[in-house]
Structures are given as C-alpha cells and as structure tokens.
Amino acid sequence: MTTRLNFVQEKMRYFTTELLVSMEEARPILARIQERSSQTFANSTSVLTAFSMSCRLTHSSGE
C-alpha cells in the first residue's frame, strides 16, 4: 500500500511540476494575446468614433 501511495504522490508531483512549467511558458504568449486584444479594441474604437463623426457631419450638413 505504501508503495502505491508513493507512486501516486510521485506522479502528482511530476504533473504539478509540469503544469507550473507550462504556465510559466504560456505567460509571455498570454501577455502578447492580451496586448493584441487591447490594440485591436483601441483601433476598433478609433475607427468607430471616426465613422460616427463622419456620419454625424454628413447628415448634419443637409439640415
């Protein structure tokens, strides 16, 4: 029973270590994704604002 328990504990330590290493490796990738998402949001906001202003100018000049 002790041998089986030691085996399970060793496997749990191994998988925990692997998971932590994977998370550390993923951190820069996640940071780049977040940065791109922020840039995309900012660009979209700028385009939508410009479009809205353009529509407002176009429709207000005829009145």
VOGU-3710 file (C-alpha; in Angstrom, 3 decimals, decimal comma):
1> mttrlnfvqe> 0,000/0,000/0,000  2,818/2,392/0,856  4,493/1,719/-2,487  1,286/2,527/-4,356  0,826/5,705/-2,312  4,419/6,757/-3,015  3,885/6,098/-6,717  0,732/8,242/-6,770  2,419/11,040/-4,803  5,395/10,999/-7,168
11> kmryfttell> 3,115/11,187/-10,202  1,191/14,072/-8,630  4,447/15,950/-8,002  5,525/15,321/-11,584  2,252/16,581/-13,076  2,183/19,575/-10,737  5,722/20,499/-11,807  4,826/20,044/-15,474  1,743/22,205/-15,071  3,706/25,001/-13,390
21> vsmeearpil> 6,375/24,909/-16,104  3,669/25,016/-18,787  2,042/28,007/-17,104  5,367/29,855/-16,974  5,962/29,132/-20,657  2,452/30,308/-21,520  2,749/33,590/-19,638  4,551/35,553/-22,426  2,158/34,159/-25,028  -0,853/35,232/-22,969
31> ariqerssqt> 0,696/38,671/-22,479  1,073/39,079/-26,262  -2,525/37,974/-26,824  -3,747/40,464/-24,230  -1,644/43,231/-25,788  -3,022/42,483/-29,249  -6,563/42,390/-27,907  -6,055/45,805/-26,309  -4,602/47,178/-29,542  -7,465/45,722/-31,576
41> fanstsvlta> -10,011/47,210/-29,186  -8,299/50,618/-29,330  -8,154/50,519/-33,138  -11,787/49,467/-33,393  -12,808/52,237/-31,032  -10,927/54,796/-33,125  -12,491/53,567/-36,361  -15,990/53,546/-34,876  -15,521/57,035/-33,452  -14,302/58,353/-36,811
51> fsmscrlths> -17,204/56,654/-38,600  -19,704/58,089/-36,144  -18,279/61,592/-36,540  -18,310/61,227/-40,317  -21,966/60,159/-40,299  -22,861/62,988/-37,983  -21,108/65,553/-40,213  -22,663/64,123/-43,375  -26,212/64,160/-42,050  -25,964/67,440/-40,173
61> sge> -24,757/69,443/-43,202  -28,006/68,824/-45,120  -30,243/70,146/-42,382
//
